[in-house]
């Protein structure tokens, strides 16, 4: 059951970060575009690994996502 939940969360995160990347492109803020792109690649890597030897654990992906989301919100506040 955990694998099913992880797959659902992964698909939702890919969809969310694709939309967030488009929103950042419309705003033309390079830092937000870069952070959204990094997160999109991070979550797409779960389904289609770029480097098959390095596997990032699911909990680490969630933690990195939270850190980058916090950074994005701080940037949005100041921009």
mmCIF file of the N, C-alpha and C atoms, coordinates in Angstrom:
data_MODEL
# 
_entry.id   MODEL 
# 
loop_
_atom_site.group_PDB 
_atom_site.id 
_atom_site.type_symbol 
_atom_site.label_atom_id 
_atom_site.label_alt_id 
_atom_site.label_comp_id 
_atom_site.label_asym_id 
_atom_site.label_entity_id 
_atom_site.label_seq_id 
_atom_site.pdbx_PDB_ins_code 
_atom_site.Cartn_x 
_atom_site.Cartn_y 
_atom_site.Cartn_z 
_atom_site.occupancy 
_atom_site.B_iso_or_equiv 
_atom_site.pdbx_formal_charge 
_atom_site.auth_seq_id 
_atom_site.auth_comp_id 
_atom_site.auth_asym_id 
_atom_site.auth_atom_id 
_atom_site.pdbx_PDB_model_num 
ATOM 1   N N  . UNK A 1 1  ? 0.814  -1.190 0.000   1.00 0.00 ? 1  UNK A N  1 
ATOM 2   C CA . UNK A 1 1  ? 0.000  0.000  0.000   1.00 0.00 ? 1  UNK A CA 1 
ATOM 3   C C  . UNK A 1 1  ? 0.860  1.258  0.000   1.00 0.00 ? 1  UNK A C  1 
ATOM 4   N N  . UNK A 1 2  ? 2.027  1.185  0.654   1.00 0.00 ? 2  UNK A N  1 
ATOM 5   C CA . UNK A 1 2  ? 2.916  2.345  0.674   1.00 0.00 ? 2  UNK A CA 1 
ATOM 6   C C  . UNK A 1 2  ? 3.392  2.712  -0.722  1.00 0.00 ? 2  UNK A C  1 
ATOM 7   N N  . UNK A 1 3  ? 3.654  1.703  -1.546  1.00 0.00 ? 3  UNK A N  1 
ATOM 8   C CA . UNK A 1 3  ? 4.105  1.974  -2.918  1.00 0.00 ? 3  UNK A CA 1 
ATOM 9   C C  . UNK A 1 3  ? 3.017  2.684  -3.713  1.00 0.00 ? 3  UNK A C  1 
ATOM 10  N N  . UNK A 1 4  ? 1.767  2.318  -3.474  1.00 0.00 ? 4  UNK A N  1 
ATOM 11  C CA . UNK A 1 4  ? 0.656  2.974  -4.168  1.00 0.00 ? 4  UNK A CA 1 
ATOM 12  C C  . UNK A 1 4  ? 0.565  4.443  -3.756  1.00 0.00 ? 4  UNK A C  1 
ATOM 13  N N  . UNK A 1 5  ? 0.670  4.711  -2.459  1.00 0.00 ? 5  UNK A N  1 
ATOM 14  C CA . UNK A 1 5  ? 0.626  6.095  -1.977  1.00 0.00 ? 5  UNK A CA 1 
ATOM 15  C C  . UNK A 1 5  ? 1.792  6.909  -2.534  1.00 0.00 ? 5  UNK A C  1 
ATOM 16  N N  . UNK A 1 6  ? 2.982  6.318  -2.555  1.00 0.00 ? 6  UNK A N  1 
ATOM 17  C CA . UNK A 1 6  ? 4.141  7.016  -3.095  1.00 0.00 ? 6  UNK A CA 1 
ATOM 18  C C  . UNK A 1 6  ? 3.957  7.317  -4.579  1.00 0.00 ? 6  UNK A C  1 
ATOM 19  N N  . UNK A 1 7  ? 3.374  6.392  -5.330  1.00 0.00 ? 7  UNK A N  1 
ATOM 20  C CA . UNK A 1 7  ? 3.147  6.611  -6.758  1.00 0.00 ? 7  UNK A CA 1 
ATOM 21  C C  . UNK A 1 7  ? 2.122  7.723  -6.977  1.00 0.00 ? 7  UNK A C  1 
ATOM 22  N N  . UNK A 1 8  ? 1.063  7.733  -6.188  1.00 0.00 ? 8  UNK A N  1 
ATOM 23  C CA . UNK A 1 8  ? 0.042  8.781  -6.307  1.00 0.00 ? 8  UNK A CA 1 
ATOM 24  C C  . UNK A 1 8  ? 0.647  10.144 -5.975  1.00 0.00 ? 8  UNK A C  1 
ATOM 25  N N  . UNK A 1 9  ? 1.413  10.209 -4.899  1.00 0.00 ? 9  UNK A N  1 
ATOM 26  C CA . UNK A 1 9  ? 2.051  11.468 -4.511  1.00 0.00 ? 9  UNK A CA 1 
ATOM 27  C C  . UNK A 1 9  ? 3.044  11.909 -5.582  1.00 0.00 ? 9  UNK A C  1 
ATOM 28  N N  . UNK A 1 10 ? 3.796  10.974 -6.135  1.00 0.00 ? 10 UNK A N  1 
ATOM 29  C CA . UNK A 1 10 ? 4.755  11.305 -7.187  1.00 0.00 ? 10 UNK A CA 1 
ATOM 30  C C  . UNK A 1 10 ? 4.061  11.889 -8.406  1.00 0.00 ? 10 UNK A C  1 
ATOM 31  N N  . UNK A 1 11 ? 2.983  11.275 -8.847  1.00 0.00 ? 11 UNK A N  1 
ATOM 32  C CA . UNK A 1 11 ? 2.252  11.784 -10.011 1.00 0.00 ? 11 UNK A CA 1 
ATOM 33  C C  . UNK A 1 11 ? 1.647  13.159 -9.740  1.00 0.00 ? 11 UNK A C  1 
ATOM 34  N N  . UNK A 1 12 ? 1.104  13.343 -8.542  1.00 0.00 ? 12 UNK A N  1 
ATOM 35  C CA . UNK A 1 12 ? 0.543  14.653 -8.197  1.00 0.00 ? 12 UNK A CA 1 
ATOM 36  C C  . UNK A 1 12 ? 1.626  15.729 -8.114  1.00 0.00 ? 12 UNK A C  1 
ATOM 37  N N  . UNK A 1 13 ? 2.786  15.372 -7.592  1.00 0.00 ? 13 UNK A N  1 
ATOM 38  C CA . UNK A 1 13 ? 3.880  16.339 -7.502  1.00 0.00 ? 13 UNK A CA 1 
ATOM 39  C C  . UNK A 1 13 ? 4.398  16.712 -8.888  1.00 0.00 ? 13 UNK A C  1 
ATOM 40  N N  . UNK A 1 14 ? 4.470  15.749 -9.797  1.00 0.00 ? 14 UNK A N  1 
ATOM 41  C CA . UNK A 1 14 ? 4.899  16.052 -11.166 1.00 0.00 ? 14 UNK A CA 1 
ATOM 42  C C  . UNK A 1 14 ? 3.908  17.006 -11.813 1.00 0.00 ? 14 UNK A C  1 
ATOM 43  N N  . UNK A 1 15 ? 2.631  16.738 -11.650 1.00 0.00 ? 15 UNK A N  1 
ATOM 44  C CA . UNK A 1 15 ? 1.604  17.620 -12.215 1.00 0.00 ? 15 UNK A CA 1 
ATOM 45  C C  . UNK A 1 15 ? 1.689  19.014 -11.588 1.00 0.00 ? 15 UNK A C  1 
ATOM 46  N N  . UNK A 1 16 ? 1.813  19.063 -10.274 1.00 0.00 ? 16 UNK A N  1 
ATOM 47  C CA . UNK A 1 16 ? 1.883  20.347 -9.581  1.00 0.00 ? 16 UNK A CA 1 
ATOM 48  C C  . UNK A 1 16 ? 3.094  21.158 -10.018 1.00 0.00 ? 16 UNK A C  1 
ATOM 49  N N  . UNK A 1 17 ? 4.265  20.532 -10.097 1.00 0.00 ? 17 UNK A N  1 
ATOM 50  C CA . UNK A 1 17 ? 5.473  21.281 -10.439 1.00 0.00 ? 17 UNK A CA 1 
ATOM 51  C C  . UNK A 1 17 ? 5.512  21.658 -11.908 1.00 0.00 ? 17 UNK A C  1 
ATOM 52  N N  . UNK A 1 18 ? 4.840  20.897 -12.760 1.00 0.00 ? 18 UNK A N  1 
ATOM 53  C CA . UNK A 1 18 ? 4.726  21.316 -14.166 1.00 0.00 ? 18 UNK A CA 1 
ATOM 54  C C  . UNK A 1 18 ? 3.893  22.592 -14.263 1.00 0.00 ? 18 UNK A C  1 
ATOM 55  N N  . UNK A 1 19 ? 2.789  22.642 -13.526 1.00 0.00 ? 19 UNK A N  1 
ATOM 56  C CA . UNK A 1 19 ? 1.948  23.844 -13.515 1.00 0.00 ? 19 UNK A CA 1 
ATOM 57  C C  . UNK A 1 19 ? 2.695  25.004 -12.865 1.00 0.00 ? 19 UNK A C  1 
ATOM 58  N N  . UNK A 1 20 ? 3.402  24.735 -11.796 1.00 0.00 ? 20 UNK A N  1 
ATOM 59  C CA . UNK A 1 20 ? 4.181  25.779 -11.118 1.00 0.00 ? 20 UNK A CA 1 
ATOM 60  C C  . UNK A 1 20 ? 5.280  26.328 -12.031 1.00 0.00 ? 20 UNK A C  1 
ATOM 61  N N  . UNK A 1 21 ? 5.898  25.454 -12.820 1.00 0.00 ? 21 UNK A N  1 
ATOM 62  C CA . UNK A 1 21 ? 6.918  25.904 -13.767 1.00 0.00 ? 21 UNK A CA 1 
ATOM 63  C C  . UNK A 1 21 ? 6.303  26.817 -14.825 1.00 0.00 ? 21 UNK A C  1 
ATOM 64  N N  . UNK A 1 22 ? 5.141  26.461 -15.331 1.00 0.00 ? 22 UNK A N  1 
ATOM 65  C CA . UNK A 1 22 ? 4.463  27.319 -16.307 1.00 0.00 ? 22 UNK A CA 1 
ATOM 66  C C  . UNK A 1 22 ? 4.098  28.669 -15.692 1.00 0.00 ? 22 UNK A C  1 
ATOM 67  N N  . UNK A 1 23 ? 3.628  28.654 -14.457 1.00 0.00 ? 23 UNK A N  1 
ATOM 68  C CA . UNK A 1 23 ? 3.291  29.898 -13.762 1.00 0.00 ? 23 UNK A CA 1 
ATOM 69  C C  . UNK A 1 23 ? 4.537  30.775 -13.581 1.00 0.00 ? 23 UNK A C  1 
ATOM 70  N N  . UNK A 1 24 ? 5.661  30.157 -13.237 1.00 0.00 ? 24 UNK A N  1 
ATOM 71  C CA . UNK A 1 24 ? 6.907  30.907 -13.069 1.00 0.00 ? 24 UNK A CA 1 
ATOM 72  C C  . UNK A 1 24 ? 7.400  31.460 -14.404 1.00 0.00 ? 24 UNK A C  1 
ATOM 73  N N  . UNK A 1 25 ? 7.203  30.703 -15.478 1.00 0.00 ? 25 UNK A N  1 
ATOM 74  C CA . UNK A 1 25 ? 7.587  31.198 -16.805 1.00 0.00 ? 25 UNK A CA 1 
ATOM 75  C C  . UNK A 1 25 ? 6.768  32.422 -17.190 1.00 0.00 ? 25 UNK A C  1 
ATOM 76  N N  . UNK A 1 26 ? 5.492  32.415 -16.827 1.00 0.00 ? 26 UNK A N  1 
ATOM 77  C CA . UNK A 1 26 ? 4.650  33.572 -17.126 1.00 0.00 ? 26 UNK A CA 1 
ATOM 78  C C  . UNK A 1 26 ? 5.074  34.797 -16.321 1.00 0.00 ? 26 UNK A C  1 
ATOM 79  N N  . UNK A 1 27 ? 5.520  34.569 -15.081 1.00 0.00 ? 27 UNK A N  1 
ATOM 80  C CA . UNK A 1 27 ? 5.991  35.680 -14.243 1.00 0.00 ? 27 UNK A CA 1 
ATOM 81  C C  . UNK A 1 27 ? 7.379  36.170 -14.652 1.00 0.00 ? 27 UNK A C  1 
ATOM 82  N N  . UNK A 1 28 ? 8.116  35.346 -15.370 1.00 0.00 ? 28 UNK A N  1 
ATOM 83  C CA . UNK A 1 28 ? 9.473  35.661 -15.838 1.00 0.00 ? 28 UNK A CA 1 
ATOM 84  C C  . UNK A 1 28 ? 10.430 35.968 -14.694 1.00 0.00 ? 28 UNK A C  1 
ATOM 85  N N  . UNK A 1 29 ? 10.344 35.171 -13.649 1.00 0.00 ? 29 UNK A N  1 
ATOM 86  C CA . UNK A 1 29 ? 11.275 35.295 -12.523 1.00 0.00 ? 29 UNK A CA 1 
ATOM 87  C C  . UNK A 1 29 ? 12.221 34.097 -12.602 1.00 0.00 ? 29 UNK A C  1 
ATOM 88  N N  . UNK A 1 30 ? 13.482 34.385 -12.953 1.00 0.00 ? 30 UNK A N  1 
ATOM 89  C CA . UNK A 1 30 ? 14.430 33.314 -13.240 1.00 0.00 ? 30 UNK A CA 1 
ATOM 90  C C  . UNK A 1 30 ? 14.651 32.377 -12.049 1.00 0.00 ? 30 UNK A C  1 
ATOM 91  N N  . UNK A 1 31 ? 14.745 32.921 -10.852 1.00 0.00 ? 31 UNK A N  1 
ATOM 92  C CA . UNK A 1 31 ? 14.996 32.085 -9.671  1.00 0.00 ? 31 UNK A CA 1 
ATOM 93  C C  . UNK A 1 31 ? 13.848 31.104 -9.444  1.00 0.00 ? 31 UNK A C  1 
ATOM 94  N N  . UNK A 1 32 ? 12.611 31.563 -9.605  1.00 0.00 ? 32 UNK A N  1 
ATOM 95  C CA . UNK A 1 32 ? 11.461 30.672 -9.421  1.00 0.00 ? 32 UNK A CA 1 
ATOM 96  C C  . UNK A 1 32 ? 11.391 29.633 -10.534 1.00 0.00 ? 32 UNK A C  1 
ATOM 97  N N  . UNK A 1 33 ? 11.743 30.036 -11.749 1.00 0.00 ? 33 UNK A N  1 
ATOM 98  C CA . UNK A 1 33 ? 11.772 29.084 -12.868 1.00 0.00 ? 33 UNK A CA 1 
ATOM 99  C C  . UNK A 1 33 ? 12.789 27.986 -12.580 1.00 0.00 ? 33 UNK A C  1 
ATOM 100 N N  . UNK A 1 34 ? 13.966 28.377 -12.129 1.00 0.00 ? 34 UNK A N  1 
ATOM 101 C CA . UNK A 1 34 ? 15.024 27.411 -11.846 1.00 0.00 ? 34 UNK A CA 1 
ATOM 102 C C  . UNK A 1 34 ? 14.628 26.455 -10.722 1.00 0.00 ? 34 UNK A C  1 
ATOM 103 N N  . UNK A 1 35 ? 14.077 26.975 -9.644  1.00 0.00 ? 35 UNK A N  1 
ATOM 104 C CA . UNK A 1 35 ? 13.679 26.119 -8.525  1.00 0.00 ? 35 UNK A CA 1 
ATOM 105 C C  . UNK A 1 35 ? 12.543 25.179 -8.918  1.00 0.00 ? 35 UNK A C  1 
ATOM 106 N N  . UNK A 1 36 ? 11.583 25.662 -9.688  1.00 0.00 ? 36 UNK A N  1 
ATOM 107 C CA . UNK A 1 36 ? 10.482 24.809 -10.135 1.00 0.00 ? 36 UNK A CA 1 
ATOM 108 C C  . UNK A 1 36 ? 10.986 23.718 -11.071 1.00 0.00 ? 36 UNK A C  1 
ATOM 109 N N  . UNK A 1 37 ? 11.934 24.070 -11.940 1.00 0.00 ? 37 UNK A N  1 
ATOM 110 C CA . UNK A 1 37 ? 12.502 23.088 -12.860 1.00 0.00 ? 37 UNK A CA 1 
ATOM 111 C C  . UNK A 1 37 ? 13.276 22.014 -12.097 1.00 0.00 ? 37 UNK A C  1 
ATOM 112 N N  . UNK A 1 38 ? 14.035 22.422 -11.090 1.00 0.00 ? 38 UNK A N  1 
ATOM 113 C CA . UNK A 1 38 ? 14.784 21.455 -10.276 1.00 0.00 ? 38 UNK A CA 1 
ATOM 114 C C  . UNK A 1 38 ? 13.827 20.482 -9.595  1.00 0.00 ? 38 UNK A C  1 
ATOM 115 N N  . UNK A 1 39 ? 12.740 21.003 -9.047  1.00 0.00 ? 39 UNK A N  1 
ATOM 116 C CA . UNK A 1 39 ? 11.785 20.121 -8.376  1.00 0.00 ? 39 UNK A CA 1 
ATOM 117 C C  . UNK A 1 39 ? 11.056 19.216 -9.363  1.00 0.00 ? 39 UNK A C  1 
ATOM 118 N N  . UNK A 1 40 ? 10.754 19.727 -10.535 1.00 0.00 ? 40 UNK A N  1 
ATOM 119 C CA . UNK A 1 40 ? 10.110 18.885 -11.543 1.00 0.00 ? 40 UNK A CA 1 
ATOM 120 C C  . UNK A 1 40 ? 11.037 17.737 -11.938 1.00 0.00 ? 40 UNK A C  1 
ATOM 121 N N  . UNK A 1 41 ? 12.311 18.033 -12.162 1.00 0.00 ? 41 UNK A N  1 
ATOM 122 C CA . UNK A 1 41 ? 13.281 16.985 -12.500 1.00 0.00 ? 41 UNK A CA 1 
ATOM 123 C C  . UNK A 1 41 ? 13.438 16.007 -11.333 1.00 0.00 ? 41 UNK A C  1 
ATOM 124 N N  . UNK A 1 42 ? 13.440 16.516 -10.114 1.00 0.00 ? 42 UNK A N  1 
ATOM 125 C CA . UNK A 1 42 ? 13.569 15.653 -8.938  1.00 0.00 ? 42 UNK A CA 1 
ATOM 126 C C  . UNK A 1 42 ? 12.441 14.625 -8.877  1.00 0.00 ? 42 UNK A C  1 
ATOM 127 N N  . UNK A 1 43 ? 11.209 15.060 -9.162  1.00 0.00 ? 43 UNK A N  1 
ATOM 128 C CA . UNK A 1 43 ? 10.080 14.136 -9.072  1.00 0.00 ? 43 UNK A CA 1 
ATOM 129 C C  . UNK A 1 43 ? 9.929  13.267 -10.318 1.00 0.00 ? 43 UNK A C  1 
ATOM 130 N N  . UNK A 1 44 ? 10.309 13.781 -11.488 1.00 0.00 ? 44 UNK A N  1 
ATOM 131 C CA . UNK A 1 44 ? 10.270 12.946 -12.697 1.00 0.00 ? 44 UNK A CA 1 
ATOM 132 C C  . UNK A 1 44 ? 11.322 11.848 -12.590 1.00 0.00 ? 44 UNK A C  1 
ATOM 133 N N  . UNK A 1 45 ? 12.425 12.147 -11.917 1.00 0.00 ? 45 UNK A N  1 
ATOM 134 C CA . UNK A 1 45 ? 13.491 11.162 -11.722 1.00 0.00 ? 45 UNK A CA 1 
ATOM 135 C C  . UNK A 1 45 ? 13.000 9.939  -10.945 1.00 0.00 ? 45 UNK A C  1 
ATOM 136 N N  . UNK A 1 46 ? 11.949 10.097 -10.169 1.00 0.00 ? 46 UNK A N  1 
ATOM 137 C CA . UNK A 1 46 ? 11.370 8.956  -9.443  1.00 0.00 ? 46 UNK A CA 1 
ATOM 138 C C  . UNK A 1 46 ? 10.815 7.922  -10.425 1.00 0.00 ? 46 UNK A C  1 
ATOM 139 N N  . UNK A 1 47 ? 10.177 8.380  -11.498 1.00 0.00 ? 47 UNK A N  1 
ATOM 140 C CA . UNK A 1 47 ? 9.582  7.463  -12.476 1.00 0.00 ? 47 UNK A CA 1 
ATOM 141 C C  . UNK A 1 47 ? 10.565 7.046  -13.561 1.00 0.00 ? 47 UNK A C  1 
ATOM 142 N N  . UNK A 1 48 ? 11.362 7.993  -14.036 1.00 0.00 ? 48 UNK A N  1 
ATOM 143 C CA . UNK A 1 48 ? 12.324 7.740  -15.111 1.00 0.00 ? 48 UNK A CA 1 
ATOM 144 C C  . UNK A 1 48 ? 13.706 8.178  -14.638 1.00 0.00 ? 48 UNK A C  1 
ATOM 145 N N  . UNK A 1 49 ? 14.428 7.286  -13.947 1.00 0.00 ? 49 UNK A N  1 
ATOM 146 C CA . UNK A 1 49 ? 15.711 7.677  -13.344 1.00 0.00 ? 49 UNK A CA 1 
ATOM 147 C C  . UNK A 1 49 ? 16.741 8.107  -14.390 1.00 0.00 ? 49 UNK A C  1 
ATOM 148 N N  . UNK A 1 50 ? 17.401 9.214  -14.115 1.00 0.00 ? 50 UNK A N  1 
ATOM 149 C CA . UNK A 1 50 ? 18.463 9.702  -14.990 1.00 0.00 ? 50 UNK A CA 1 
ATOM 150 C C  . UNK A 1 50 ? 19.717 8.858  -14.764 1.00 0.00 ? 50 UNK A C  1 
ATOM 151 N N  . UNK A 1 51 ? 20.062 8.648  -13.512 1.00 0.00 ? 51 UNK A N  1 
ATOM 152 C CA . UNK A 1 51 ? 21.198 7.813  -13.146 1.00 0.00 ? 51 UNK A CA 1 
ATOM 153 C C  . UNK A 1 51 ? 20.654 6.637  -12.345 1.00 0.00 ? 51 UNK A C  1 
ATOM 154 N N  . UNK A 1 52 ? 20.675 5.466  -12.928 1.00 0.00 ? 52 UNK A N  1 
ATOM 155 C CA . UNK A 1 52 ? 20.048 4.299  -12.302 1.00 0.00 ? 52 UNK A CA 1 
ATOM 156 C C  . UNK A 1 52 ? 20.805 3.805  -11.067 1.00 0.00 ? 52 UNK A C  1 
ATOM 157 N N  . UNK A 1 53 ? 22.056 4.234  -10.907 1.00 0.00 ? 53 UNK A N  1 
ATOM 158 C CA . UNK A 1 53 ? 22.837 3.780  -9.763  1.00 0.00 ? 53 UNK A CA 1 
ATOM 159 C C  . UNK A 1 53 ? 22.532 4.570  -8.499  1.00 0.00 ? 53 UNK A C  1 
ATOM 160 N N  . UNK A 1 54 ? 22.027 5.787  -8.653  1.00 0.00 ? 54 UNK A N  1 
ATOM 161 C CA . UNK A 1 54 ? 21.740 6.643  -7.503  1.00 0.00 ? 54 UNK A CA 1 
ATOM 162 C C  . UNK A 1 54 ? 20.233 6.722  -7.326  1.00 0.00 ? 54 UNK A C  1 
ATOM 163 N N  . UNK A 1 55 ? 19.748 6.228  -6.206  1.00 0.00 ? 55 UNK A N  1 
ATOM 164 C CA . UNK A 1 55 ? 18.317 6.244  -5.906  1.00 0.00 ? 55 UNK A CA 1 
ATOM 165 C C  . UNK A 1 55 ? 18.089 7.167  -4.721  1.00 0.00 ? 55 UNK A C  1 
ATOM 166 N N  . UNK A 1 56 ? 17.342 8.243  -4.941  1.00 0.00 ? 56 UNK A N  1 
ATOM 167 C CA . UNK A 1 56 ? 17.037 9.182  -3.866  1.00 0.00 ? 56 UNK A CA 1 
ATOM 168 C C  . UNK A 1 56 ? 15.810 8.656  -3.124  1.00 0.00 ? 56 UNK A C  1 
ATOM 169 N N  . UNK A 1 57 ? 15.899 8.454  -1.819  1.00 0.00 ? 57 UNK A N  1 
ATOM 170 C CA . UNK A 1 57 ? 14.745 7.952  -1.067  1.00 0.00 ? 57 UNK A CA 1 
ATOM 171 C C  . UNK A 1 57 ? 13.560 8.921  -1.117  1.00 0.00 ? 57 UNK A C  1 
ATOM 172 N N  . UNK A 1 58 ? 12.370 8.364  -0.990  1.00 0.00 ? 58 UNK A N  1 
ATOM 173 C CA . UNK A 1 58 ? 11.145 9.156  -1.083  1.00 0.00 ? 58 UNK A CA 1 
ATOM 174 C C  . UNK A 1 58 ? 11.107 10.244 -0.014  1.00 0.00 ? 58 UNK A C  1 
ATOM 175 N N  . UNK A 1 59 ? 11.487 9.902  1.217   1.00 0.00 ? 59 UNK A N  1 
ATOM 176 C CA . UNK A 1 59 ? 11.459 10.892 2.302   1.00 0.00 ? 59 UNK A CA 1 
ATOM 177 C C  . UNK A 1 59 ? 12.429 12.045 2.041   1.00 0.00 ? 59 UNK A C  1 
ATOM 178 N N  . UNK A 1 60 ? 13.552 11.747 1.418   1.00 0.00 ? 60 UNK A N  1 
ATOM 179 C CA . UNK A 1 60 ? 14.509 12.794 1.071   1.00 0.00 ? 60 UNK A CA 1 
ATOM 180 C C  . UNK A 1 60 ? 13.937 13.712 0.007   1.00 0.00 ? 60 UNK A C  1 
ATOM 181 N N  . UNK A 1 61 ? 13.216 13.145 -0.965  1.00 0.00 ? 61 UNK A N  1 
ATOM 182 C CA . UNK A 1 61 ? 12.564 13.964 -1.995  1.00 0.00 ? 61 UNK A CA 1 
ATOM 183 C C  . UNK A 1 61 ? 11.554 14.918 -1.356  1.00 0.00 ? 61 UNK A C  1 
ATOM 184 N N  . UNK A 1 62 ? 10.795 14.425 -0.407  1.00 0.00 ? 62 UNK A N  1 
ATOM 185 C CA . UNK A 1 62 ? 9.803  15.266 0.270   1.00 0.00 ? 62 UNK A CA 1 
ATOM 186 C C  . UNK A 1 62 ? 10.507 16.374 1.054   1.00 0.00 ? 62 UNK A C  1 
ATOM 187 N N  . UNK A 1 63 ? 11.591 16.048 1.743   1.00 0.00 ? 63 UNK A N  1 
ATOM 188 C CA . UNK A 1 63 ? 12.331 17.048 2.517   1.00 0.00 ? 63 UNK A CA 1 
ATOM 189 C C  . UNK A 1 63 ? 12.935 18.123 1.608   1.00 0.00 ? 63 UNK A C  1 
ATOM 190 N N  . UNK A 1 64 ? 13.541 17.718 0.501   1.00 0.00 ? 64 UNK A N  1 
ATOM 191 C CA . UNK A 1 64 ? 14.100 18.681 -0.456  1.00 0.00 ? 64 UNK A CA 1 
ATOM 192 C C  . UNK A 1 64 ? 12.994 19.566 -1.011  1.00 0.00 ? 64 UNK A C  1 
ATOM 193 N N  . UNK A 1 65 ? 11.843 18.966 -1.293  1.00 0.00 ? 65 UNK A N  1 
ATOM 194 C CA . UNK A 1 65 ? 10.707 19.736 -1.807  1.00 0.00 ? 65 UNK A CA 1 
ATOM 195 C C  . UNK A 1 65 ? 10.271 20.791 -0.800  1.00 0.00 ? 65 UNK A C  1 
ATOM 196 N N  . UNK A 1 66 ? 10.184 20.420 0.462   1.00 0.00 ? 66 UNK A N  1 
ATOM 197 C CA . UNK A 1 66 ? 9.788  21.389 1.487   1.00 0.00 ? 66 UNK A CA 1 
ATOM 198 C C  . UNK A 1 66 ? 10.791 22.537 1.610   1.00 0.00 ? 66 UNK A C  1 
ATOM 199 N N  . UNK A 1 67 ? 12.072 22.227 1.538   1.00 0.00 ? 67 UNK A N  1 
ATOM 200 C CA . UNK A 1 67 ? 13.089 23.280 1.617   1.00 0.00 ? 67 UNK A CA 1 
ATOM 201 C C  . UNK A 1 67 ? 12.997 24.236 0.428   1.00 0.00 ? 67 UNK A C  1 
ATOM 202 N N  . UNK A 1 68 ? 12.805 23.695 -0.764  1.00 0.00 ? 68 UNK A N  1 
ATOM 203 C CA . UNK A 1 68 ? 12.736 24.555 -1.947  1.00 0.00 ? 68 UNK A CA 1 
ATOM 204 C C  . UNK A 1 68 ? 11.436 25.345 -1.969  1.00 0.00 ? 68 UNK A C  1 
ATOM 205 N N  . UNK A 1 69 ? 10.336 24.755 -1.505  1.00 0.00 ? 69 UNK A N  1 
ATOM 206 C CA . UNK A 1 69 ? 9.072  25.498 -1.433  1.00 0.00 ? 69 UNK A CA 1 
ATOM 207 C C  . UNK A 1 69 ? 9.207  26.662 -0.456  1.00 0.00 ? 69 UNK A C  1 
ATOM 208 N N  . UNK A 1 70 ? 9.854  26.438 0.665   1.00 0.00 ? 70 UNK A N  1 
ATOM 209 C CA . UNK A 1 70 ? 10.094 27.517 1.622   1.00 0.00 ? 70 UNK A CA 1 
ATOM 210 C C  . UNK A 1 70 ? 10.932 28.627 0.985   1.00 0.00 ? 70 UNK A C  1 
ATOM 211 N N  . UNK A 1 71 ? 11.960 28.244 0.247   1.00 0.00 ? 71 UNK A N  1 
ATOM 212 C CA . UNK A 1 71 ? 12.792 29.221 -0.460  1.00 0.00 ? 71 UNK A CA 1 
ATOM 213 C C  . UNK A 1 71 ? 11.980 29.994 -1.491  1.00 0.00 ? 71 UNK A C  1 
ATOM 214 N N  . UNK A 1 72 ? 11.122 29.305 -2.233  1.00 0.00 ? 72 UNK A N  1 
ATOM 215 C CA . UNK A 1 72 ? 10.284 29.976 -3.229  1.00 0.00 ? 72 UNK A CA 1 
ATOM 216 C C  . UNK A 1 72 ? 9.340  30.982 -2.578  1.00 0.00 ? 72 UNK A C  1 
ATOM 217 N N  . UNK A 1 73 ? 8.768  30.621 -1.457  1.00 0.00 ? 73 UNK A N  1 
ATOM 218 C CA . UNK A 1 73 ? 7.839  31.533 -0.797  1.00 0.00 ? 73 UNK A CA 1 
ATOM 219 C C  . UNK A 1 73 ? 8.557  32.776 -0.275  1.00 0.00 ? 73 UNK A C  1 
ATOM 220 N N  . UNK A 1 74 ? 9.767  32.598 0.224   1.00 0.00 ? 74 UNK A N  1 
ATOM 221 C CA . UNK A 1 74 ? 10.559 33.750 0.669   1.00 0.00 ? 74 UNK A CA 1 
ATOM 222 C C  . UNK A 1 74 ? 10.896 34.641 -0.522  1.00 0.00 ? 74 UNK A C  1 
ATOM 223 N N  . UNK A 1 75 ? 11.272 34.033 -1.650  1.00 0.00 ? 75 UNK A N  1 
ATOM 224 C CA . UNK A 1 75 ? 11.568 34.820 -2.853  1.00 0.00 ? 75 UNK A CA 1 
ATOM 225 C C  . UNK A 1 75 ? 10.337 35.568 -3.342  1.00 0.00 ? 75 UNK A C  1 
ATOM 226 N N  . UNK A 1 76 ? 9.184  34.917 -3.328  1.00 0.00 ? 76 UNK A N  1 
ATOM 227 C CA . UNK A 1 76 ? 7.955  35.581 -3.767  1.00 0.00 ? 76 UNK A CA 1 
ATOM 228 C C  . UNK A 1 76 ? 7.616  36.766 -2.866  1.00 0.00 ? 76 UNK A C  1 
ATOM 229 N N  . UNK A 1 77 ? 7.907  36.644 -1.583  1.00 0.00 ? 77 UNK A N  1 
ATOM 230 C CA . UNK A 1 77 ? 7.635  37.735 -0.651  1.00 0.00 ? 77 UNK A CA 1 
ATOM 231 C C  . UNK A 1 77 ? 8.484  38.962 -0.989  1.00 0.00 ? 77 UNK A C  1 
ATOM 232 N N  . UNK A 1 78 ? 9.761  38.729 -1.325  1.00 0.00 ? 78 UNK A N  1 
ATOM 233 C CA . UNK A 1 78 ? 10.659 39.845 -1.592  1.00 0.00 ? 78 UNK A CA 1 
ATOM 234 C C  . UNK A 1 78 ? 10.602 40.334 -3.032  1.00 0.00 ? 78 UNK A C  1 
ATOM 235 N N  . UNK A 1 79 ? 10.110 39.513 -3.941  1.00 0.00 ? 79 UNK A N  1 
ATOM 236 C CA . UNK A 1 79 ? 10.024 39.948 -5.342  1.00 0.00 ? 79 UNK A CA 1 
ATOM 237 C C  . UNK A 1 79 ? 8.673  40.508 -5.536  1.00 0.00 ? 79 UNK A C  1 
# 
